[in-house]
Amino acid sequence: MRINDKEEYNKIKDTINMENLKKIRLEKGFGIIKTASLSNLTESTISAYECNLKTPSLPSLISLANLFNCSLDFLVGRTNNPNITSASQDNNDFILNNFNSLNKDNKLKAEAYIKGLIDGQK
């Protein structure tokens, strides 16, 4: 999906609701300081996300989802289920099918990107 105009971008951005961040943070017994430290974000950023004063970037969302082992959809308020569901299998099929349609150079780039993401989790 490509967002070509600012109005459409703002509509999508306005649907992001980070209240589930606080919910899962408290369920896991994490304070704001611990969450900030483990996700490489600042305490004020975590607080701003939870109060919907700031919209997280995709890398920040991925970092938080990895930390709490939950889906991005849960963090942005698109679902109340933090667990990855059968829709994940659909995503896997989508990724594999589309990966196979890439040319050799783009396959190498995709593999390098995935390896970088994995290394970043360690």
Residue frames as a rotation matrix with the C-alpha (Angstrom) as fourth column:
MET 1
0.585 0.811 0.000 0.00
0.811 -0.585 0.000 0.00
0.000 0.000 -1.000 0.00
ARG 2
-0.621 -0.753 0.218 1.36
0.760 -0.646 -0.068 3.38
0.192 0.123 0.974 -0.96
ILE 3
0.358 0.699 -0.620 0.02
0.791 -0.579 -0.197 6.52
-0.497 -0.420 -0.760 0.62
ASN 4
-0.221 -0.459 0.860 0.23
0.927 -0.372 0.040 9.31
0.301 0.807 0.508 -1.94
ASP 5
-0.040 0.205 0.978 -1.33
0.061 -0.976 0.208 12.22
0.997 0.068 0.026 -0.15
LYS 6
-0.869 -0.419 0.264 -1.05
-0.170 -0.247 -0.954 13.76
0.465 -0.874 0.144 3.27
GLU 7
-0.152 0.898 0.413 -4.80
-0.973 -0.210 0.096 13.60
0.173 -0.388 0.905 3.96
GLU 8
0.616 0.352 -0.705 -4.89
-0.336 0.926 0.170 9.83
0.713 0.132 0.689 3.43
TYR 9
-0.347 -0.837 -0.424 -1.74
0.229 0.363 -0.903 9.43
0.910 -0.410 0.066 5.54
ASN 10
-0.791 0.056 0.610 -3.30
-0.538 -0.539 -0.648 11.43
0.293 -0.840 0.457 8.40
LYS 11
0.317 0.948 -0.023 -6.51
-0.862 0.298 0.409 9.35
0.394 -0.110 0.912 8.24
ILE 12
0.467 -0.217 -0.857 -4.51
0.139 0.975 -0.171 6.18
0.873 -0.040 0.486 8.71
LYS 13
-0.626 -0.779 0.046 -2.27
0.139 -0.170 -0.976 7.73
0.768 -0.604 0.215 11.34
ASP 14
-0.451 0.531 0.718 -5.33
-0.822 -0.560 -0.102 8.88
0.348 -0.636 0.689 13.31
THR 15
0.585 0.693 -0.420 -6.54
-0.485 0.715 0.504 5.27
0.650 -0.091 0.755 13.61
ILE 16
-0.206 -0.744 -0.636 -3.47
0.267 0.583 -0.767 4.29
0.942 -0.328 0.078 15.62
ASN 17
0.602 0.422 0.677 -4.33
-0.591 -0.335 0.734 3.91
0.537 -0.842 0.048 19.30
MET 18
-0.243 -0.876 -0.416 -1.49
-0.228 0.468 -0.854 2.83
0.943 -0.113 -0.314 21.59
GLU 19
0.232 0.391 0.891 -3.55
-0.942 -0.139 0.307 2.19
0.244 -0.910 0.335 24.73
ASN 20
0.952 0.126 -0.280 -2.78
-0.092 0.987 0.129 -1.54
0.292 -0.097 0.951 24.41
LEU 21
0.024 -0.999 -0.039 0.89
0.005 0.039 -0.999 -0.76
1.000 0.024 0.006 24.99
LYS 22
-0.395 -0.128 0.910 0.18
-0.838 -0.355 -0.414 0.22
0.376 -0.926 0.034 28.57
LYS 23
0.637 0.735 0.231 -2.16
-0.770 0.596 0.227 -2.76
0.029 -0.323 0.946 28.97
ILE 24
0.811 -0.347 -0.471 0.45
0.160 0.906 -0.392 -5.34
0.563 0.243 0.790 27.90
ARG 25
-0.191 -0.912 0.363 3.27
-0.226 -0.319 -0.921 -3.53
0.955 -0.258 -0.145 29.67
LEU 26
-0.157 0.219 0.963 1.41
-0.977 -0.174 -0.120 -3.78
0.142 -0.960 0.241 32.97
GLU 27
0.864 0.499 -0.070 0.34
-0.494 0.866 0.079 -7.39
0.100 -0.034 0.994 32.31
LYS 28
0.548 -0.740 -0.389 3.99
0.301 0.609 -0.734 -8.34
0.780 0.285 0.556 31.81
GLY 29
0.765 -0.184 -0.617 5.02
0.613 -0.087 0.786 -6.42
-0.199 -0.979 0.046 34.94
PHE 30
-0.251 -0.861 0.442 7.15
0.934 -0.336 -0.123 -3.87
0.254 0.382 0.888 33.12
GLY 31
0.276 0.231 -0.933 7.53
0.493 -0.867 -0.069 -0.30
-0.825 -0.441 -0.353 34.27
ILE 32
0.994 0.090 -0.064 8.09
0.001 -0.583 -0.812 2.54
-0.110 0.807 -0.580 31.85
ILE 33
0.351 -0.934 -0.065 11.81
-0.841 -0.345 0.416 2.64
-0.411 -0.091 -0.907 32.68
LYS 34
-0.254 -0.422 0.870 12.31
-0.083 0.906 0.415 -1.07
-0.964 0.033 -0.265 31.97
THR 35
0.572 0.552 0.607 10.23
0.570 0.264 -0.778 -0.87
-0.590 0.791 -0.164 28.78
ALA 36
0.917 -0.257 -0.305 12.21
-0.377 -0.811 -0.448 2.12
-0.133 0.525 -0.840 27.54
SER 37
0.056 -0.978 0.203 15.53
-0.781 0.084 0.619 0.51
-0.622 -0.194 -0.759 28.32
LEU 38
-0.276 -0.158 0.948 14.74
0.140 0.969 0.203 -2.82
-0.951 0.189 -0.245 26.68
SER 39
0.545 0.546 0.637 13.18
0.714 0.097 -0.694 -1.27
-0.440 0.832 -0.337 23.59
ASN 40
-0.509 -0.848 0.149 15.90
0.833 -0.442 0.332 1.39
-0.215 0.293 0.931 23.11
LEU 41
0.090 0.585 0.806 13.35
0.500 -0.726 0.472 4.19
0.862 0.360 -0.358 23.47
THR 42
-0.842 -0.355 0.407 13.12
-0.126 -0.604 -0.787 6.96
0.525 -0.714 0.463 26.04
GLU 43
-0.717 0.587 -0.375 10.76
0.624 0.303 -0.720 6.97
-0.309 -0.750 -0.584 29.00
SER 44
-0.436 0.563 -0.702 9.05
-0.295 -0.826 -0.480 10.09
-0.850 -0.002 0.526 27.69
THR 45
-0.676 0.175 -0.716 8.53
-0.709 0.113 0.697 8.42
0.202 0.978 0.048 24.30
ILE 46
-0.829 0.389 -0.401 6.89
0.414 0.910 0.026 5.37
0.375 -0.144 -0.916 25.88
SER 47
-0.548 0.624 -0.557 4.66
0.468 -0.323 -0.823 7.64
-0.693 -0.712 -0.115 27.95
ALA 48
-0.503 0.330 -0.799 3.75
-0.639 -0.764 0.086 9.73
-0.582 0.554 0.595 24.88
TYR 49
-0.827 0.211 -0.522 2.86
-0.292 0.631 0.719 6.57
0.481 0.747 -0.460 22.95
GLU 50
-0.744 0.524 -0.414 0.62
0.663 0.654 -0.364 5.32
0.080 -0.546 -0.834 25.75
CYS 51
-0.304 0.622 -0.722 -1.20
0.316 -0.649 -0.692 8.65
-0.899 -0.438 0.001 25.95
ASN 52
0.252 0.356 0.900 -1.54
0.940 0.131 -0.315 8.81
-0.230 0.925 -0.301 22.15
LEU 53
0.675 -0.114 -0.729 0.46
-0.032 -0.992 0.125 12.04
-0.737 -0.061 -0.673 22.09
LYS 54
-0.189 -0.801 -0.568 3.04
-0.859 -0.146 0.491 10.61
-0.476 0.581 -0.661 19.70
THR 55
0.880 0.452 -0.147 2.75
-0.456 0.716 -0.528 8.09
-0.133 0.532 0.837 16.87
PRO 56
0.241 -0.846 0.476 5.45
-0.185 0.442 0.878 5.42
-0.953 -0.300 -0.050 16.89
SER 57
-0.074 -0.384 -0.920 7.61
-0.995 -0.038 0.096 4.68
-0.072 0.922 -0.380 13.88
LEU 58
0.729 0.326 -0.601 7.56
-0.467 0.880 -0.089 1.21
0.500 0.345 0.794 12.37
PRO 59
-0.201 -0.849 -0.488 10.96
-0.007 0.500 -0.866 0.29
0.980 -0.171 -0.106 13.90
SER 60
-0.721 0.000 0.692 9.69
-0.666 -0.276 -0.693 1.39
0.191 -0.961 0.199 17.32
LEU 61
0.362 0.924 0.120 6.53
-0.932 0.360 0.039 -0.69
-0.008 -0.126 0.992 16.90
ILE 62
0.519 -0.229 -0.824 8.56
-0.207 0.901 -0.381 -3.73
0.829 0.368 0.420 15.89
SER 63
-0.603 -0.794 0.083 10.87
-0.214 0.060 -0.975 -3.28
0.769 -0.606 -0.206 18.87
LEU 64
-0.477 0.506 0.719 7.90
-0.872 -0.167 -0.460 -3.11
-0.112 -0.846 0.521 21.26
ALA 65
0.610 0.717 -0.337 6.12
-0.763 0.647 -0.006 -6.05
0.214 0.261 0.941 19.62
ASN 66
0.119 -0.663 -0.739 9.28
-0.073 0.737 -0.672 -8.13
0.990 0.134 0.039 19.92
LEU 67
-0.750 -0.432 0.501 9.74
-0.467 -0.191 -0.863 -7.10
0.469 -0.881 -0.058 23.54
PHE 68
-0.369 0.710 0.600 6.20
-0.812 0.068 -0.580 -8.09
-0.453 -0.701 0.551 24.51
ASN 69
-0.967 -0.059 0.248 5.88
0.061 0.892 0.447 -10.95
-0.248 0.447 -0.859 22.03
CYS 70
-0.015 0.999 -0.049 2.68
0.329 -0.041 -0.943 -9.53
-0.944 -0.030 -0.328 20.60
SER 71
0.005 0.094 0.996 1.36
0.999 0.054 -0.010 -8.52
-0.054 0.994 -0.094 17.21
LEU 72
-0.949 -0.307 0.070 1.72
0.314 -0.934 0.169 -5.05
0.013 0.183 0.983 15.72
ASP 73
-0.333 0.908 0.253 -2.06
0.157 -0.212 0.965 -5.02
0.930 0.361 -0.072 15.21
PHE 74
0.346 0.421 -0.838 -2.52
0.875 0.177 0.450 -5.39
0.338 -0.890 -0.307 18.96
LEU 75
-0.454 -0.630 -0.630 -0.13
0.819 -0.574 -0.015 -2.53
-0.352 -0.522 0.777 19.73
VAL 76
-0.995 0.038 0.092 -1.85
0.010 -0.882 0.472 -0.10
0.099 0.470 0.877 17.36
GLY 77
-0.602 0.794 0.082 -5.34
-0.381 -0.196 -0.904 -1.02
-0.702 -0.575 0.421 18.58
ARG 78
-0.426 0.447 -0.787 -6.54
-0.849 0.104 0.519 -2.98
0.314 0.889 0.335 15.53
THR 79
0.160 0.469 -0.868 -7.27
0.032 0.877 0.480 -6.03
0.987 -0.105 0.126 17.72
ASN 80
0.483 0.039 0.875 -7.63
-0.841 -0.258 0.476 -6.80
0.245 -0.965 -0.092 21.40
ASN 81
0.977 -0.178 0.118 -5.82
0.146 0.960 0.240 -10.12
-0.155 -0.217 0.964 20.99
PRO 82
0.478 -0.858 -0.189 -2.08
-0.738 -0.509 0.443 -9.74
-0.476 -0.073 -0.876 21.62
ASN 83
-0.044 -0.502 0.864 -1.33
0.020 0.864 0.503 -13.18
-0.999 0.040 -0.028 20.23
ILE 84
-0.612 -0.188 -0.768 -0.38
-0.761 -0.124 0.637 -13.86
-0.215 0.974 -0.067 16.68
THR 85
0.143 0.837 0.528 -3.27
-0.463 0.528 -0.712 -15.77
-0.875 -0.143 0.464 15.12
SER 86
0.140 -0.008 0.990 -3.98
0.631 0.771 -0.083 -17.89
-0.763 0.636 0.113 12.08
ALA 87
0.982 0.164 -0.094 -3.82
0.048 -0.700 -0.712 -14.68
-0.183 0.695 -0.695 10.06
SER 88
0.262 -0.961 -0.090 -0.08
-0.661 -0.247 0.709 -14.98
-0.703 -0.126 -0.700 10.59
GLN 89
-0.195 -0.287 0.938 -0.09
0.376 0.861 0.342 -18.10
-0.906 0.419 -0.061 8.44
ASP 90
0.738 0.501 0.452 -1.79
0.625 -0.254 -0.738 -16.11
-0.254 0.827 -0.501 5.70
ASN 91
0.811 -0.504 -0.297 0.97
-0.500 -0.861 0.094 -13.52
-0.302 0.073 -0.950 6.05
ASN 92
-0.099 -0.876 0.473 3.61
-0.305 0.479 0.823 -16.24
-0.947 -0.063 -0.315 5.83
ASP 93
0.131 0.231 0.964 2.03
0.762 0.599 -0.247 -17.60
-0.634 0.767 -0.098 2.65
PHE 94
0.969 0.245 0.006 1.89
0.205 -0.795 -0.571 -14.09
-0.135 0.555 -0.821 1.23
ILE 95
0.478 -0.861 -0.176 5.55
-0.663 -0.485 0.571 -13.48
-0.577 -0.156 -0.802 2.02
LEU 96
-0.245 -0.610 0.754 6.71
0.051 0.768 0.638 -16.79
-0.968 0.195 -0.157 0.57
ASN 97
0.403 0.474 0.783 4.64
0.791 0.250 -0.559 -16.47
-0.461 0.844 -0.274 -2.57
ASN 98
0.999 -0.011 -0.052 5.85
-0.033 -0.897 -0.441 -12.94
-0.042 0.442 -0.896 -3.20
PHE 99
0.268 -0.961 0.076 9.45
-0.503 -0.072 0.861 -13.76
-0.822 -0.269 -0.502 -2.31
ASN 100
-0.092 -0.283 0.955 9.44
0.494 0.820 0.291 -16.39
-0.865 0.498 0.064 -5.04
SER 101
0.697 0.412 0.587 8.39
0.709 -0.270 -0.652 -13.80
-0.110 0.870 -0.480 -7.59
LEU 102
0.739 -0.496 -0.457 11.38
-0.311 -0.852 0.421 -11.53
-0.598 -0.169 -0.784 -6.84
ASN 103
0.747 -0.604 -0.278 14.40
-0.194 0.202 -0.960 -11.42
0.636 0.771 0.034 -9.12
LYS 104
0.356 -0.673 -0.649 17.74
0.725 0.637 -0.263 -12.69
0.590 -0.377 0.714 -7.83
ASP 105
-0.609 -0.640 0.468 19.04
0.251 -0.716 -0.652 -9.27
0.752 -0.279 0.597 -6.69
ASN 106
-0.105 0.658 0.746 15.86
-0.727 -0.563 0.394 -8.46
0.679 -0.500 0.537 -4.76
LYS 107
0.769 0.295 -0.567 15.84
0.094 0.826 0.556 -11.91
0.632 -0.481 0.608 -3.16
LEU 108
-0.141 -0.911 -0.387 19.35
0.763 0.149 -0.629 -11.24
0.631 -0.384 0.674 -1.87
LYS 109
-0.647 -0.032 0.762 18.24
-0.252 -0.934 -0.253 -7.85
0.720 -0.356 0.596 -0.51
ALA 110
0.415 0.885 0.211 15.20
-0.593 0.087 0.800 -9.42
0.690 -0.457 0.561 1.21
GLU 111
0.590 -0.266 -0.763 17.36
0.516 0.850 0.103 -12.12
0.621 -0.455 0.639 2.78
ALA 112
-0.530 -0.845 0.069 19.87
0.533 -0.395 -0.748 -9.54
0.660 -0.360 0.660 4.02
TYR 113
-0.337 0.500 0.797 17.06
-0.567 -0.784 0.252 -7.42
0.751 -0.367 0.548 5.49
ILE 114
0.725 0.650 -0.228 15.57
-0.259 0.563 0.785 -10.40
0.639 -0.510 0.576 7.34
LYS 115
0.203 -0.743 -0.638 18.98
0.768 0.525 -0.367 -11.43
0.608 -0.415 0.677 8.67
GLY 116
-0.679 -0.445 0.585 19.47
0.088 -0.839 -0.536 -7.86
0.729 -0.313 0.609 9.90
LEU 117
0.156 0.828 0.539 16.13
-0.680 -0.306 0.667 -7.95
0.717 -0.471 0.515 11.71
ILE 118
0.778 0.105 -0.620 16.99
0.231 0.869 0.437 -11.25
0.585 -0.483 0.652 13.36
ASP 119
-0.212 -0.948 -0.238 20.45
0.739 0.004 -0.673 -10.03
0.639 -0.319 0.700 14.41
GLY 120
-0.517 0.065 0.854 18.83
-0.269 -0.959 -0.090 -6.89
0.813 -0.276 0.513 15.84
GLN 121
0.579 0.813 0.061 16.72
-0.379 0.202 0.903 -8.98
0.721 -0.546 0.425 18.21
LYS 122
0.358 -0.509 -0.783 19.72
0.624 0.754 -0.205 -10.55
0.695 -0.415 0.588 19.94
